[in-house]
Amino acid sequence: MRDFTYICPETIDEVCQLLSEQENAFLIAGGQSLLPLLRLRAADLSCLIDINGLKNANYITFENQQVKVGPTARHAEVAESETVKNHCLVLSQVASHIGDVQVRNRGTICGSVANADPAGDPPVLSALLDVEIQATSVRGETIYSGSDFFQGFYATNLEEDEFITEVRFPKISSPTGVGYEKWEPSEGAYPVATVGALITLEGDLISQAKIVTGAIEPGPTFSEDAANILLGQKPTTELITEAAISIGENSDPIEDAEGSILFKQELMKTLSKRAITTAVDCAQGGA
Ligand SMILES: Cc1cc2nc3c(=O)[nH]c(=O)nc-3n(C[C@H](O)[C@H](O)[C@H](O)COP(=O)(O)OP(=O)(O)OC[C@H]3O[C@@H](n4cnc5c(N)ncnc54)[C@H](O)[C@@H]3O)c2cc1C
């Protein structure tokens, strides 16, 4: 590995200045994705900006009907936060199943959103909930919307001199419900398939339906066909099954060591049925 400069700034302004001046600069937050990359000598790095020394960056607050997560808030802290459990339970549930305890104790939601790993859980949830992603640079602040932030394999709309200073999750409560399911080959491993479902009910009928899949595509992917099957209908078991089958049949996985195309399509059907059912239960006021 070639030599690089290590800098540990204390303010957001310093980080912005460094990002605008330094070539081949990488931020490090939890290091759970970056360190394996550096170990493989796969990153052309000349400056490492450690944001763990930032003052007032490790926070989880609730304001304006949004759960706000700061850039050094760890997955474990998000999972355990009463604020998150009270206002966006699915975020707590997702964070509590990321990797293993070591990964959760270091990894961050903001880092995960910025990294846009196709198998990452926070990107799928961020697209589904259409979170607000606050990016900061010397040019000021930009708010990206989670539903169109992810641009495929490890790609986002983030500019090179920007970094994520906050991710804001909306409060979720009945008559809106969210379900999230994933399958991982062993405990603590990256998921092979993920599905998030968001359902809003108006009376007996579904007035909003969003399905986002992950891990089997290069990035979070909206299943429009399944959403259209659900919209305006009563959420019966038959309807949910029809939507889940459509998600599986329309998915386009690759065959690899984790399973065949058929296996992954069947997996998507099962996970989708569970996620939509949970979302409907929550929308109806269930846990
Ligand atoms: C064994 C293992 C299992 C895992 N399993 C899962 C899993 O099941 N689900 C899952 O979702 N993830 C999983 N992960 C990944 C984990 O969630 C990481 O925490 C996450 O991918 C990145 O967060 P981080 O804070 O560690 O980022 P880092 O590794 O520090 O950084 C990752 C990238 O994001 C950039 N970055 C970091 N913070 C910011 C910021 N605020 N703004 C802009 N860019 C930034 C860095 O420059 C780098 O390019 C796993 C990791 C490991 C090692």
The ligand as an ORCA input file, in Angstrom:
! r2SCAN-3c Opt
* xyz 0 1
  C     -18.832     -9.150      8.037
  C     -19.710     -8.011      7.612
  C     -21.072     -8.226      7.498
  C     -21.898     -7.177      7.099
  N     -23.230     -7.406      6.976
  C     -24.044     -6.410      6.598
  C     -25.456     -6.620      6.500
  O     -26.000     -7.695      6.791
  N     -26.216     -5.573      6.098
  C     -25.671     -4.345      5.797
  O     -26.396     -3.426      5.456
  N     -24.342     -4.121      5.894
  C     -23.515     -5.105      6.291
  N     -22.173     -4.863      6.430
  C     -21.641     -3.498      6.117
  C     -21.781     -2.562      7.338
  O     -23.136     -2.240      7.517
  C     -21.045     -1.211      7.193
  O     -21.256     -0.535      8.385
  C     -21.534     -0.268      6.137
  O     -21.501     -0.877      4.898
  C     -20.638      0.976      6.001
  O     -20.686      1.744      7.137
  P     -19.324      2.259      7.812
  O     -19.700      3.333      8.760
  O     -18.552      1.117      8.355
  O     -18.572      2.923      6.550
  P     -17.008      2.921      6.159
  O     -16.548      1.542      5.932
  O     -16.240      3.771      7.090
  O     -17.137      3.680      4.766
  C     -17.736      3.074      3.648
  C     -17.704      4.046      2.470
  O     -18.582      5.136      2.721
  C     -17.852      6.364      2.779
  N     -18.437      7.119      3.881
  C     -18.523      6.760      5.197
  N     -19.228      7.675      5.873
  C     -19.620      8.613      4.983
  C     -20.395      9.811      5.064
  N     -20.939     10.226      6.207
  N     -20.604     10.525      3.916
  C     -20.064     10.121      2.740
  N     -19.316      9.011      2.603
  C     -19.104      8.269      3.707
  C     -16.394      5.987      2.970
  O     -15.519      6.949      2.411
  C     -16.334      4.666      2.227
  O     -16.189      4.891      0.848
  C     -21.333     -5.878      6.822
  C     -19.959     -5.677      6.968
  C     -19.156     -6.720      7.356
  C     -17.683     -6.449      7.503
*
